[in-house]
Amino acid sequence: MHNGLRVSAIVNCAGKGTRFGSNKLLVTLGGRTVLEKTVRALCVPIVDEVVVTVSADNAELYQRILVEEAGLPVTLVVGGAERHISAHRGLAATSGDIVVVHDGVRPFVTPDLVESVVAAAENDGAAMLGMPSTVQVKLVSDDGFIEGSLDRARSWLGQTPQAFRREHLERAYELALRDGYSRISDDADLVAEYCGVPARILPGHDHNIKITTPQDLGTARLIEEGRADADE
C-alpha cells in the first residue's frame, strides 16, 4: 500500500530465453533459482499482491518452486505469445491502483528501487528505472547503414521495474491488443504511445541487470558473491 493506494506487481516469467540457450530462470544464484530470487525481491511491504506470468509448459514447475517449496504468497497466470499479452493477462489477475511490471530475470532489484517507481507513478502516471548510457548508441537502417547517433547526454539504458497508474496500463494493453501490436518494446513505450503519458525515468542501479546471455550470468554471479561477502 502506498498513500492509500493498493499496489500490485506483475513479474514476467513467460519468456522462452532463446538468446540464453536454456531456461535462465532455473539457474541458481546463492542457492536459489533466478525465478525465486526475482519474485521474492518483489514480495516487499509496499506491494500488496504479486502475480507471476508463466508459460503453460512451465506452470506446474514454477508453482512448485515458488508456492509449494518457497511458500511465497503469489498467483501464477499463464501468459501469451507476446510480452504485452502476458502482462495483460497478469493485469487481469490484479486489483492494484498502481501496477508494477518487472522482468523475471532481474533478480537484484531492491525495495528502495520498487518504492521509487511506485511513488513516481502516483505523481506522474508512469515511471521506470534506467541508467545513463556510457556508450555511443547508433541508429541503424534496415540495410545496415548508420543513420545517426543518439545524444549520449540524453541516452539512458532502461531497466525494470516500471510502474503505472492502473487506468493507463489497462488502456495501453487493450489498444495494443486491438492493433495487433508486435514490435519489440516495453510497457513504458506502450503507455506513452497509446495514452500519451510519458514515463518519468529514475536512477536505477548497476546491479539491477537483466540476465539475457551467459555473459550476464557471469556478472550476476559476481554480484551475488559480492552481496554474500558484504553480509558476512
C-alpha positions in Angstrom: 0.0 0.0 0.0 1.2 3.5 -0.9 -0.6 6.6 0.3 -3.8 4.6 0.5 -3.4 3.2 -3.0 -3.2 -0.6 -3.4 -0.1 -1.7 -5.2 0.2 -4.8 -7.4 3.3 -6.3 -9.1 3.4 -8.4 -12.3 6.6 -10.4 -12.7 7.0 -11.5 -16.3 8.4 -15.1 -16.5 6.7 -16.4 -19.6 9.6 -15.9 -22.0 11.4 -18.6 -23.8 15.0 -17.4 -23.1 16.2 -18.2 -26.7 19.2 -15.9 -26.5 20.4 -17.6 -23.4 20.1 -21.1 -24.8 18.3 -22.7 -21.9 15.9 -21.7 -19.1 17.8 -18.9 -17.3 15.0 -18.7 -14.7 16.1 -22.0 -13.4 19.8 -21.2 -13.0 20.8 -20.9 -9.3 22.3 -17.9 -7.6 23.2 -18.2 -3.9 21.3 -21.4 -3.6 18.1 -20.1 -5.1 16.8 -20.1 -8.7 16.8 -16.8 -10.6 13.0 -17.2 -10.7 12.6 -17.4 -6.9 15.2 -14.6 -6.2 13.4 -12.2 -8.6 9.9 -13.0 -7.3 11.0 -12.8 -3.7 12.5 -9.4 -4.4 9.0 -8.1 -5.3 7.4 -9.5 -2.1 8.1 -6.3 -0.2 5.9 -4.4 2.2 4.8 -1.7 -0.3 3.5 -4.4 -2.7 0.1 -5.9 -1.7 0.0 -8.7 -4.3 2.3 -10.4 -6.7 1.2 -12.1 -10.0 3.8 -14.1 -12.0 3.1 -14.7 -15.7 4.4 -18.1 -16.8 4.3 -20.3 -19.9 1.9 -23.2 -20.0 4.9 -25.6 -20.3 6.5 -24.3 -17.0 3.4 -23.5 -14.9 3.5 -26.7 -12.8 7.2 -26.5 -12.2 7.1 -22.8 -11.3 4.1 -23.3 -9.0 6.2 -25.9 -7.1 9.3 -23.7 -6.9 7.5 -20.5 -5.8 4.5 -21.7 -3.8 4.9 -25.2 -2.6 8.7 -25.0 -1.8 9.4 -21.3 -1.2 6.0 -20.6 0.3 5.7 -17.2 -1.5 2.3 -15.5 -1.5 2.0 -15.2 -5.3 -0.5 -16.1 -8.0 0.6 -17.7 -11.3 -1.1 -16.8 -14.6 -0.4 -18.4 -17.9 0.9 -15.8 -20.4 0.8 -15.5 -24.2 3.0 -15.3 -27.2 4.0 -11.6 -26.8 5.3 -9.9 -23.7 2.4 -7.4 -23.6 -0.1 -10.2 -24.0 1.3 -12.0 -21.0 1.3 -8.8 -18.9 -2.3 -8.1 -20.0 -3.3 -11.4 -18.6 -1.3 -10.8 -15.5 -3.0 -7.4 -15.1 -6.5 -9.0 -15.2 -5.5 -11.0 -12.1 -4.5 -7.9 -10.1 -6.5 -5.4 -8.2 -4.0 -2.6 -7.6 -4.4 1.1 -8.2 -0.7 1.2 -9.1 0.8 -1.7 -11.1 4.5 -2.5 -11.1 5.8 -4.6 -14.0 9.2 -6.3 -13.7 11.4 -8.7 -15.7 11.6 -12.1 -14.3 15.4 -12.2 -14.9 16.3 -9.1 -12.9 16.9 -10.7 -9.5 18.8 -7.9 -7.8 16.1 -5.2 -7.6 15.9 -3.7 -4.1 12.9 -2.4 -2.0 14.0 1.2 -2.4 14.0 0.9 -6.2 10.5 -0.5 -6.1 9.3 2.2 -3.8 10.8 4.9 -6.0 8.9 3.9 -9.1 5.7 3.4 -7.2 5.9 7.0 -5.8 6.7 8.4 -9.2 3.8 6.6 -10.8 1.4 8.0 -8.3 2.6 11.5 -9.2 3.3 11.2 -12.9 1.1 8.3 -14.1 4.1 6.3 -15.3 7.7 5.7 -14.2 10.6 3.4 -14.8 14.2 2.9 -13.8 17.3 3.4 -16.0 20.9 4.2 -16.1 22.6 7.0 -18.1 24.3 5.5 -21.2 28.1 5.3 -21.1 28.4 4.2 -24.7 27.5 5.8 -28.1 24.2 4.4 -29.4 23.9 4.3 -33.1 20.7 4.4 -35.2 21.0 1.9 -38.0 18.9 1.4 -41.1 17.3 -1.8 -42.2 20.0 -2.4 -44.7 22.8 -1.9 -42.1 23.9 1.7 -42.5 24.3 4.2 -39.7 21.7 6.9 -39.9 22.8 8.9 -36.8 23.7 8.8 -33.2 21.7 9.4 -30.0 22.9 12.3 -27.8 24.8 10.5 -25.0 23.8 13.2 -22.6 20.2 12.2 -23.1 20.5 8.5 -23.7 19.5 6.1 -20.9 19.5 2.3 -20.7 16.1 1.1 -19.5 15.5 -1.1 -16.5 12.6 -2.5 -14.7 10.5 -2.3 -12.5 8.3 0.1 -14.4 5.1 1.3 -12.6 1.9 2.8 -13.8 -1.5 4.0 -12.7 -3.8 1.2 -13.5 -6.0 3.0 -15.9 -3.1 3.9 -18.2 -1.8 0.4 -18.3 -5.2 -1.1 -18.9 -5.9 1.2 -21.8 -2.5 0.7 -23.4 -2.8 -3.1 -23.3 -6.3 -3.1 -24.7 -5.4 -0.8 -27.6 -2.2 -2.7 -28.3 -4.1 -6.0 -28.5 -6.7 -4.4 -30.8 -4.0 -3.2 -33.1 -2.1 -6.5 -33.1 1.0 -4.7 -31.7 4.1 -6.8 -32.4 7.1 -4.5 -32.1 9.8 -5.2 -29.5 9.0 -2.7 -26.8 8.2 -2.3 -23.1 5.3 -1.1 -21.1 6.5 2.4 -20.8 6.5 2.7 -24.6 3.0 1.3 -24.9 1.6 3.7 -22.3 3.3 6.7 -24.0 2.1 5.7 -27.4 -1.4 4.8 -26.6 -2.2 7.0 -23.6 0.1 10.0 -24.3 1.6 9.5 -20.8 5.4 9.6 -20.9 7.2 7.7 -18.1 9.4 9.6 -15.7 12.8 7.9 -15.6 14.6 7.4 -12.3 18.1 6.3 -11.5 18.3 2.5 -11.2 21.4 0.6 -10.1 24.3 -1.1 -11.9 23.5 -4.3 -10.1 19.9 -4.3 -11.4 20.9 -6.3 -14.5 18.8 -8.4 -16.8 20.2 -11.9 -17.3 19.9 -12.3 -21.1 23.2 -14.0 -22.1 25.6 -16.4 -20.5 27.9 -13.4 -20.0 25.2 -11.7 -18.0 25.1 -14.8 -15.8 28.8 -14.5 -15.1 28.2 -10.9 -14.0 25.2 -12.0 -11.8 27.3 -14.5 -10.0 29.9 -11.8 -9.2 27.2 -9.5 -7.9 25.8 -12.4 -5.8 29.3 -13.2 -4.4 29.8 -9.5 -3.5 26.5 -9.4 -1.7 27.3 -12.5 0.2 30.6 -11.1 1.3 29.0 -7.9 2.4 26.6 -9.8 4.6 29.3 -11.7 6.4 
